[in-house]
């Protein structure tokens, strides 16, 4: 069953709304063309650091330097106060995705980046967070590509425009319960998923490759059959599909089913409970003129019989918004899952705050934010959620592509401290008199 939800007055349920976020006017400089962003407390002070992938403008991989090769690391000195660490961590060409996770078993999260062009064969860049030594120790991992196919665009002479395997997204978590973090990435150019099991000494073991036809662009982790084992939802960019892979709890995944994403160029996928029924739902955004975000409501057992489309634009034939990233979270602390989208062409961040659902269907209040006025507004390319002002509620950090900067949207929903309990009034003890 399909439902379309256009952004009209019927969507704006409720009466008067104050803005849920404050746009901080001060932007924080980062490297050229930040295309991905992540945040976590890397230093143990309770305030999240910010990391961006600064991939630059990608060019012909046969050029000497066909893109940028660095991350920006913004270190928190106080809530909402950051300085950029220099020198910047160096990756291979075209860092495309980044996650922050503890992969070495020490106290602090580490930095893991997936590189798209990787002309020097460093497909995965890891920076081990050695806080006691004050350094981020670099490690590089190669995915052998000699036997990998190439399925994407070629020039007029038949030469590939990109490299193999062409990593575009990465997740890190313990998939097999051995207390070591494993890695899964999408290899867009080669139609593969890359699985690198965690290793006690090497951090990641040799890669395993899983066929994934259709241009796998992004992936998210869920439990779609409720067996306690992690499964994968993969956005197939070239075939306009969502593919579901069942996990066996041993770092192996098998494709179970796939279905149309209800739009062209599905570029990002997230998993969360969007209607409060306790089941994993799938949220997919499209980077095409569809200008849409589609929510597929989970039934369990890899079934998604109902979906709801959020239409941002008015004309499917015109690129009005261009959704480039999405993130989920409870931004207003009401117990319901909210959604935020980085929209490139419109230079806006679109926020959808969950309201009490109408039956199984999620309902949202919609708000729009921008970091400037008119055509001068810098364009969002990616975003993530974390508590940057340290008040207990999730805020948004936004990677601004042409401004080479990060902007903050600060939530106005502060976490309420529990009210102190009043002491119980004591009953005066009765004084026992002597018998007379």
C-alpha positions as CSV (number, residue, x, y, z in Angstrom):
1,X,0.0,0.0,0.0
2,X,1.4,3.4,-1.0
3,X,0.7,6.8,0.4
4,X,1.9,10.2,-0.7
5,X,2.3,13.0,1.7
6,X,2.8,16.3,0.1
7,X,4.1,19.2,2.1
8,X,0.9,21.2,2.4
9,X,-1.2,22.6,5.2
10,X,-2.5,19.1,6.0
11,X,1.0,18.0,7.0
12,X,1.5,20.8,9.5
13,X,-0.6,19.2,12.2
14,X,-1.0,21.3,15.3
15,X,-1.4,24.9,16.1
16,X,1.4,27.4,16.8
17,X,4.9,26.1,16.6
18,X,8.1,27.8,17.6
19,X,11.2,26.9,15.7
20,X,12.8,23.7,17.0
21,X,16.3,24.7,16.1
22,X,18.5,27.8,16.3
23,X,20.8,28.4,13.4
24,X,24.2,29.4,14.7
25,X,25.5,32.2,12.5
26,X,29.2,31.3,13.0
27,X,30.4,28.7,10.5
28,X,33.5,26.5,11.3
29,X,36.0,26.2,8.4
30,X,37.0,22.7,7.1
31,X,38.7,21.4,4.0
32,X,37.4,21.6,0.4
33,X,34.0,20.3,-0.4
34,X,33.0,18.3,2.7
35,X,30.7,15.5,1.6
36,X,30.3,13.4,4.7
37,X,30.2,14.2,8.5
38,X,30.2,12.3,11.8
39,X,30.4,13.3,15.4
40,X,31.4,11.6,18.7
41,X,33.3,12.3,21.8
42,X,36.8,11.5,20.9
43,X,38.6,13.0,23.9
44,X,36.4,11.9,26.9
45,X,35.3,15.3,27.9
46,X,31.6,14.7,27.2
47,X,31.5,17.0,24.2
48,X,31.4,15.5,20.6
49,X,34.2,16.2,18.1
50,X,33.3,16.6,14.4
51,X,34.9,14.9,11.5
52,X,34.3,15.7,7.8
53,X,35.3,14.0,4.6
54,X,36.8,16.8,2.4
55,X,36.9,15.0,-0.9
56,X,37.1,18.1,-3.2
57,X,35.9,17.9,-6.8
58,X,36.5,14.5,-8.2
59,X,38.2,14.4,-11.5
60,X,39.6,11.8,-14.0
61,X,41.4,9.2,-11.9
62,X,44.3,9.2,-14.4
63,X,45.2,12.7,-13.3
64,X,48.0,13.1,-10.8
65,X,45.6,14.3,-8.1
66,X,42.0,13.8,-9.1
67,X,40.5,14.9,-5.9
68,X,41.3,15.9,-2.3
69,X,42.6,13.4,0.3
70,X,42.0,14.7,3.8
71,X,39.6,14.8,6.7
72,X,38.9,17.7,8.9
73,X,38.9,17.1,12.6
74,X,37.2,19.7,14.8
75,X,38.2,19.4,18.4
76,X,35.7,20.6,21.1
77,X,37.2,23.1,23.6
78,X,33.7,23.9,25.1
79,X,30.1,23.3,24.1
80,X,29.8,24.7,20.5
81,X,33.4,25.9,20.5
82,X,35.8,24.1,18.1
83,X,39.3,24.4,16.7
84,X,40.5,22.5,13.7
85,X,43.4,20.1,14.3
86,X,46.4,20.6,12.1
87,X,47.8,18.8,10.2
88,X,44.6,17.2,8.9
89,X,44.4,13.4,8.8
90,X,45.4,12.3,5.3
91,X,43.5,9.6,3.4
92,X,43.6,8.3,-0.1
93,X,41.9,10.3,-2.9
94,X,38.2,11.0,-2.5
95,X,37.2,10.2,1.1
96,X,33.4,9.6,0.7
97,X,32.1,8.3,4.0
98,X,33.3,8.3,7.6
99,X,32.2,6.6,10.9
100,X,33.5,7.0,14.4
101,X,33.8,3.7,16.3
102,X,36.1,2.0,18.8
103,X,38.1,-0.6,16.7
104,X,41.2,-1.0,18.8
105,X,39.6,-1.9,22.1
106,X,41.0,1.2,23.8
107,X,38.8,3.8,25.6
108,X,38.2,6.2,22.7
109,X,36.4,6.0,19.4
110,X,38.6,5.8,16.3
111,X,38.1,7.3,12.8
112,X,37.3,5.1,9.8
113,X,37.0,6.6,6.3
114,X,36.0,4.9,3.0
115,X,37.8,6.3,0.0
116,X,36.1,6.5,-3.4
117,X,38.8,6.9,-6.0
118,X,41.7,5.5,-3.9
119,X,44.2,5.8,-6.7
120,X,47.0,4.7,-4.2
121,X,45.0,1.6,-3.3
122,X,44.2,2.7,0.2
123,X,40.5,2.0,0.2
124,X,39.9,2.2,3.9
125,X,41.8,4.7,6.1
126,X,41.8,4.2,9.8
127,X,43.1,6.6,12.4
128,X,43.5,5.0,15.8
129,X,42.7,7.4,18.6
130,X,45.7,7.2,21.0
131,X,44.7,10.0,23.4
132,X,47.4,9.2,25.9
133,X,50.0,9.8,23.2
134,X,48.0,12.7,21.7
135,X,48.0,11.2,18.2
136,X,45.8,9.6,15.7
137,X,47.8,6.7,14.3
138,X,47.1,6.1,10.6
139,X,46.5,2.6,9.1
140,X,45.5,1.8,5.5
141,X,43.6,-1.2,4.1
142,X,43.5,-2.3,0.5
143,X,40.7,-4.2,-1.3
144,X,42.4,-6.2,-4.1
145,X,40.7,-5.2,-7.3
146,X,42.4,-7.3,-9.9
147,X,39.5,-9.7,-10.2
148,X,36.7,-7.2,-9.5
149,X,34.4,-6.2,-12.4
150,X,33.6,-2.6,-13.3
151,X,30.0,-1.7,-14.1
152,X,29.8,2.1,-14.2
153,X,30.4,4.9,-16.7
154,X,33.1,4.9,-19.3
155,X,34.5,7.6,-21.6
156,X,34.3,7.7,-25.4
157,X,37.3,5.4,-25.6
158,X,35.8,2.8,-23.2
159,X,38.1,3.8,-20.3
160,X,36.4,3.7,-16.9
161,X,35.6,7.1,-15.5
162,X,36.1,5.9,-11.9
163,X,38.2,3.3,-10.1
164,X,37.4,-0.1,-8.6
165,X,35.8,-0.9,-6.2
166,X,34.5,2.7,-5.6
167,X,33.5,2.8,-1.9
168,X,30.6,5.1,-1.1
169,X,29.5,4.1,2.4
170,X,30.7,2.2,5.4
171,X,29.3,0.9,8.7
172,X,31.3,-0.5,11.6
173,X,29.9,-2.7,14.4
174,X,30.3,-6.1,16.0
175,X,28.2,-8.4,13.7
176,X,29.3,-11.7,15.1
177,X,29.4,-11.0,18.9
178,X,33.2,-11.6,19.2
179,X,33.7,-8.2,20.8
180,X,35.6,-7.0,17.7
181,X,34.2,-4.4,15.4
182,X,33.6,-5.6,11.8
183,X,33.3,-3.4,8.7
184,X,30.9,-3.5,5.8
185,X,31.1,-1.1,2.9
186,X,29.3,-0.5,-0.4
187,X,31.5,-0.9,-3.6
188,X,29.5,1.1,-6.1
189,X,31.7,0.7,-9.1
190,X,31.9,-3.1,-8.8
191,X,28.5,-4.0,-7.5
192,X,29.8,-5.6,-4.3
193,X,29.4,-5.4,-0.6
194,X,32.8,-5.5,1.2
195,X,32.9,-7.3,4.6
196,X,36.1,-7.0,6.7
197,X,35.9,-9.0,9.9
198,X,37.5,-7.4,13.0
199,X,40.9,-8.7,14.0
200,X,42.5,-8.4,17.4
201,X,45.9,-7.3,16.1
202,X,45.4,-6.1,12.5
203,X,42.1,-4.2,13.3
204,X,40.5,-5.6,10.1
205,X,41.0,-9.0,8.4
206,X,41.1,-9.7,4.7
207,X,38.0,-8.5,2.8
208,X,35.2,-10.8,1.7
209,X,33.1,-9.7,-1.3
210,X,29.3,-10.2,-1.7
211,X,27.6,-9.6,-5.0
212,X,25.2,-6.7,-4.9
213,X,24.0,-5.8,-8.4
214,X,22.5,-2.4,-9.1
215,X,25.0,0.2,-7.9
216,X,25.1,-0.2,-4.1
217,X,25.4,3.4,-2.8
218,X,24.5,3.4,0.9
219,X,23.6,0.8,3.6
220,X,22.1,0.7,7.0
221,X,21.8,-1.9,9.7
222,X,18.5,-3.3,11.1
223,X,16.9,-6.5,12.3
224,X,14.2,-7.1,9.7
225,X,13.2,-10.7,10.8
226,X,13.6,-10.1,14.6
227,X,16.0,-12.9,15.1
228,X,18.6,-10.9,17.0
229,X,21.1,-10.9,14.1
230,X,22.0,-7.8,12.2
231,X,20.7,-7.5,8.6
232,X,21.4,-4.9,5.9
233,X,19.3,-2.5,3.8
234,X,21.2,-1.3,0.7
235,X,20.2,1.6,-1.6
236,X,20.7,0.5,-5.2
237,X,21.5,3.8,-7.0
238,X,21.5,2.5,-10.6
239,X,18.4,0.3,-10.5
240,X,16.2,2.5,-8.1
241,X,15.8,-0.3,-5.6
242,X,16.2,-1.2,-1.9
243,X,17.9,-4.6,-1.4
244,X,17.7,-6.5,1.9
245,X,20.5,-8.8,3.0
246,X,19.9,-11.3,5.9
247,X,22.8,-11.7,8.3
248,X,23.7,-15.0,9.9
249,X,25.6,-13.5,12.8
250,X,28.9,-14.7,11.4
251,X,29.8,-11.8,9.1
252,X,27.9,-13.3,6.2
253,X,25.0,-11.7,4.4
254,X,22.6,-13.1,1.7
255,X,20.2,-11.1,-0.4
256,X,16.6,-12.0,0.6
257,X,14.5,-9.6,-1.4
258,X,14.5,-6.2,-3.1
259,X,11.8,-3.7,-4.0
260,X,11.5,-0.4,-5.9
261,X,12.6,2.6,-3.9
262,X,9.7,4.7,-5.4
263,X,12.1,7.2,-6.8
264,X,15.1,7.7,-9.0
265,X,18.7,7.7,-7.7
266,X,18.2,6.4,-4.1
267,X,21.3,7.7,-2.5
268,X,20.9,7.2,1.3
269,X,19.1,4.8,3.5
270,X,18.4,4.8,7.2
271,X,16.7,2.4,9.6
272,X,14.5,3.4,12.6
273,X,11.1,2.9,14.1
274,X,9.1,5.7,12.4
275,X,5.6,4.9,13.7
276,X,6.3,3.6,17.2
277,X,5.2,-0.1,16.6
278,X,8.6,-1.5,17.7
279,X,9.5,-2.8,14.2
280,X,12.4,-1.5,12.0
281,X,11.3,0.8,9.2
282,X,13.4,1.9,6.2
283,X,13.8,5.5,5.1
284,X,15.2,6.2,1.6
285,X,16.1,9.5,0.1
286,X,16.4,10.3,-3.7
287,X,19.0,12.7,-5.2
288,X,17.0,13.2,-8.4
289,X,14.2,15.5,-9.5
290,X,11.8,13.2,-7.5
291,X,12.9,15.3,-4.5
292,X,11.4,12.6,-2.3
293,X,12.0,10.7,0.9
294,X,10.1,7.4,1.2
295,X,9.3,5.6,4.5
296,X,8.8,1.8,4.2
297,X,7.0,0.5,7.2
298,X,8.2,-2.9,8.5
299,X,5.9,-5.8,9.0
300,X,8.7,-8.2,10.2
301,X,10.2,-11.1,8.3
302,X,11.6,-8.8,5.6
303,X,8.2,-7.5,4.5
304,X,7.4,-3.9,3.9
305,X,3.8,-3.8,2.6
306,X,3.1,-0.1,3.3
307,X,5.1,3.0,2.5
308,X,4.6,6.8,2.7
309,X,6.3,9.3,0.5
310,X,7.3,12.8,1.6
311,X,7.3,15.0,-1.5
312,X,9.5,18.0,-1.1
313,X,9.2,19.5,-4.5
314,X,6.1,20.4,-6.6
315,X,7.3,19.1,-9.9
316,X,8.9,15.7,-10.4
317,X,10.5,17.0,-13.7
318,X,12.4,19.8,-11.9
319,X,15.3,19.4,-9.4
320,X,14.1,21.7,-6.6
321,X,15.6,20.3,-3.5
322,X,18.1,17.4,-4.3
323,X,18.3,15.4,-1.0
324,X,21.9,14.6,-0.4
325,X,21.8,13.1,3.1
326,X,19.3,12.1,5.8
327,X,19.6,11.4,9.5
328,X,17.2,10.1,12.2
329,X,16.8,11.0,15.9
330,X,14.5,12.2,18.6
331,X,15.3,15.9,18.1
332,X,12.5,17.3,20.3
333,X,12.7,14.6,23.0
334,X,9.1,13.5,22.7
335,X,9.9,9.8,22.3
336,X,9.1,9.7,18.5
337,X,11.6,9.4,15.7
338,X,12.3,12.6,13.7
339,X,14.0,13.0,10.3
340,X,16.3,15.7,8.9
341,X,17.5,16.1,5.3
342,X,20.4,18.0,3.7
343,X,19.1,19.5,0.5
344,X,21.7,20.7,-1.9
345,X,19.9,22.6,-4.7
346,X,17.5,24.4,-2.3
347,X,20.4,25.1,0.1
348,X,18.1,24.0,3.0
349,X,17.9,21.6,5.9
350,X,14.4,20.1,6.0
351,X,13.3,18.8,9.4
352,X,10.3,16.5,10.0
353,X,9.3,16.1,13.6
354,X,7.3,13.1,14.4
355,X,3.7,13.5,15.7
356,X,1.3,11.0,17.1
357,X,0.7,8.6,14.2
358,X,-2.6,8.3,12.3
359,X,-3.0,4.5,12.6
360,X,0.1,2.9,11.3
361,X,1.1,6.0,9.3
362,X,3.7,8.4,10.6
363,X,2.8,12.1,10.7
364,X,5.2,15.0,10.8
365,X,5.5,18.7,11.5
366,X,7.8,20.2,8.8
367,X,10.3,23.0,9.3
368,X,12.9,24.5,7.0
369,X,16.3,26.0,7.9
370,X,19.1,27.6,5.9
371,X,22.5,29.1,6.7
372,X,22.2,32.3,4.7
373,X,19.8,34.3,2.6
374,X,18.7,33.7,-1.0
375,X,21.3,32.6,-3.6
376,X,24.1,33.3,-1.1
377,X,23.1,30.4,1.2
378,X,25.8,27.7,1.4
379,X,24.6,24.4,0.3
380,X,24.2,21.4,2.7
381,X,25.8,18.2,1.5
382,X,25.6,16.0,4.7
383,X,24.5,16.1,8.3
384,X,24.6,14.2,11.6
385,X,23.1,14.5,15.0
386,X,24.8,14.9,18.4
387,X,24.5,17.0,21.5
388,X,26.9,19.9,20.7
389,X,25.7,22.3,23.4
390,X,25.7,19.6,26.1
391,X,22.2,20.2,27.2
392,X,20.9,16.7,26.7
393,X,19.1,17.1,23.4
394,X,20.4,16.2,19.9
395,X,21.6,19.0,17.7
396,X,22.5,18.9,14.0
397,X,25.9,19.5,12.4
398,X,25.7,20.3,8.7
399,X,28.5,19.9,6.1
400,X,28.3,23.0,3.8
401,X,29.8,22.0,0.4
402,X,30.7,25.3,-1.3
403,X,31.4,27.2,1.9
404,X,34.0,24.6,3.0
405,X,32.5,24.8,6.5
406,X,30.3,23.1,9.1
407,X,27.2,24.9,10.5
408,X,25.3,24.0,13.6
409,X,21.5,23.8,14.2
410,X,21.0,23.8,18.0
411,X,17.9,22.1,19.3
412,X,15.6,24.2,21.5
413,X,14.3,21.2,23.3
414,X,16.5,20.9,26.4
415,X,16.4,17.7,28.4
416,X,14.5,18.3,31.6
417,X,16.2,17.3,34.8
418,X,14.1,15.2,37.1
419,X,12.4,17.3,39.8
420,X,13.8,16.7,43.2
421,X,11.4,14.7,45.3
422,X,10.0,16.4,48.3
423,X,11.0,14.8,51.6
424,X,8.2,12.9,53.2
425,X,6.7,14.6,56.1
426,X,7.6,12.7,59.2
427,X,4.9,11.8,61.8
428,X,5.8,13.0,65.2
429,X,6.6,10.2,67.5
430,X,4.2,9.7,70.4
431,X,5.8,10.1,73.8
432,X,4.9,7.3,76.0
433,X,3.9,8.3,79.5
434,X,4.6,6.4,82.7
435,X,1.8,4.4,84.2
436,X,0.3,6.0,87.1
